[in-house]
């Protein structure tokens, strides 16, 4: 019996769906809530605001200066203030045009959106999109650079540090005094957000028996749309307040990270992989106490398979036990030692194929899903209702995913859902450019679980 099967039997003996697992699952899933807030909050805190050029104080034309500050100023021209220019006409002839040199006037408060506060309009309109781009860059950097510490230092320590840093960076972003500082803290937020979200998912999977590893994905597929609906609710309730306040409210959902040291535990699989068997037995005693089960069976399974410091079989079995963190696909066919380097994903043809296909799939899924999610508020006259409808349609597909994933398998689910998603995208494009009601586009939008 390999180490993974031994630990599966330990979890079953400890009642794998007991109160301990339920409570820790709820805590770890909070990272997904924060991840949803980080991914979509820009829709509300960086929303577009109607604006026009601010009225000029003076106007100089042909070496003649007109004072426009007076309400009864006698100007023999027609001055038109548009969104990004000031046009001066003499009858129907355009004789002068300029940019909004005196700034802009907004229909809403300048603090209703960071777009209005920092004048990210006209030639700076793309800057608001950059704020989301730096988050994605931060997530890429965090996944590539920080997740490796989970194998070296442990899941718990790495998860706690990244969660606390995420909370701090997200709060500091809410108090940014300039757009440059906001971008900096958004990047840092993305770095730690991706890492703690990945680690929470790893800890969830490692806490489950192998036969129930689809459960975390089922739960997360429901948590994601629920989190987005709650995000919409918070944004709607704070719509008349500053975007800083909205950002603070969303950031406070990560305040539990301060207490993670006392409410989370290390992964038993990782402890076994690094042969910290004393800590494994202490954790088993804790789980059995919370779940109200007898720890004797679980401890006996460990000791009978050489995973205990008190087992007389430990010395003979240590060399033959496969590391639980190493997949059989990562074993070098020419060597009995597992290759744990990153280069194994290129050298191993099977892993390279799986990695390439999965990476491309994630790229296309993220591109289509997030693109459609961000434009969903514009498909309804009510900004918040449009976003809400775009999220609600994910619920039926999520239910379908949970019903099929264990019945038809992963491969068939991927094929069926991606074909369906492609058809829905084509239909949504057709309805968008036809006379059909725009709200029907939401009905064809492919959900995230697809």
DAPELIN-V749761 format. One record per backbone hydrogen bond with DSSP energy under -0.5 kcal/mol. NH is the residue of the N-H (numbers start at 1). CO is the residue of the C=O. If there is no record, write none. Layout:
BEGIN
NH_CO, NH_CO
END
This chain:
BEGIN
6_2, 7_3, 8_4, 9_5, 10_6, 11_7, 12_8, 13_9, 14_10, 15_12, 18_15, 22_18, 23_19, 24_20, 25_21, 26_22, 27_23, 28_24, 29_25, 30_26, 30_27, 31_28, 32_29, 33_29, 34_30, 35_31, 36_32, 37_33, 38_34, 39_35, 40_36, 41_37, 43_40, 44_41, 45_41, 46_42, 47_44, 52_105, 53_82, 54_103, 59_66, 61_59, 61_64, 64_61, 66_59, 68_57, 68_66, 69_57, 73_70, 75_73, 76_74, 78_89, 79_77, 80_78, 80_87, 81_79, 82_80, 82_85, 86_98, 87_80, 87_85, 88_96, 89_78, 89_87, 90_93, 91_89, 92_90, 93_90, 95_88, 95_93, 96_88, 98_86, 101_99, 103_100, 105_52, 107_50, 112_109, 114_45, 117_113, 118_114, 119_116, 120_115, 121_119, 124_121, 125_122, 127_124, 128_125, 129_126, 130_126, 131_127, 132_128, 132_129, 133_129, 134_130, 135_131, 136_132, 137_133, 138_134, 139_135, 140_136, 141_137, 142_138, 143_139, 144_140, 145_141, 146_142, 147_142, 149_146, 150_147, 151_148, 152_148, 153_149, 154_149, 154_150, 158_154, 159_155, 160_156, 161_157, 162_158, 163_159, 164_160, 165_161, 166_162, 167_163, 168_164, 169_165, 170_166, 171_167, 172_168, 173_169, 174_170, 174_171, 175_171, 175_172, 176_173, 182_178, 183_179, 184_180, 185_181, 186_182, 187_183, 188_184, 189_185, 190_186, 191_187, 192_188, 193_189, 194_190, 195_191, 196_192, 197_193, 198_194, 199_195, 200_196, 201_197, 202_198, 203_199, 204_200, 205_201, 206_202, 207_203, 207_204, 208_205, 212_209, 213_210, 215_212, 218_214, 219_215, 220_216, 221_217, 222_218, 222_219, 223_219, 224_220, 225_221, 226_222, 227_223, 228_224, 229_225, 230_226, 231_227, 232_228, 233_229, 234_230, 235_231, 236_232, 237_233, 238_234, 239_236, 241_238, 243_111, 246_242, 247_243, 248_244, 249_245, 250_246, 251_247, 252_248, 253_250, 254_251, 255_252, 257_254, 258_255, 259_256, 260_257, 262_259, 263_259, 264_260, 271_267, 272_268, 273_269, 274_270, 275_272, 276_271, 277_275, 280_276, 281_277, 282_278, 283_279, 284_280, 285_281, 286_282, 287_283, 288_284, 289_285, 290_286, 291_287, 292_288, 293_288, 295_293, 297_294, 299_295, 300_296, 301_297, 302_298, 303_299, 304_300, 305_301, 305_302, 306_303, 307_302, 311_308, 314_311, 317_313, 318_314, 320_317, 321_317, 321_318, 326_323, 327_325, 330_327, 331_328, 332_337, 335_332, 339_330, 340_338, 344_341, 345_342, 346_343, 347_343, 348_344, 349_347, 352_348, 353_349, 354_350, 355_351, 356_352, 357_353, 358_354, 359_355, 360_356, 361_357, 362_358, 363_359, 364_360, 365_361, 366_362, 367_363, 368_364, 369_365, 370_366, 371_366, 371_367, 372_368, 373_369, 374_370, 375_371, 376_372, 378_375, 379_376, 380_377, 383_381, 386_382, 387_383, 388_384, 389_385, 390_386, 391_387, 391_388, 392_388, 393_389, 394_391, 395_392, 397_393, 398_394, 399_395, 400_396, 401_397, 402_398, 403_399, 404_400, 405_401, 407_404, 408_404, 409_404, 413_409, 414_410, 415_411, 416_412, 417_413, 418_414, 419_415, 420_416, 421_417, 422_418, 423_419, 424_420, 425_421, 426_422, 427_423, 428_424, 429_425, 430_426, 431_427, 432_428, 433_429, 434_431, 440_437, 441_438, 442_439, 443_439, 443_440, 444_440, 444_441, 445_442, 450_447
END
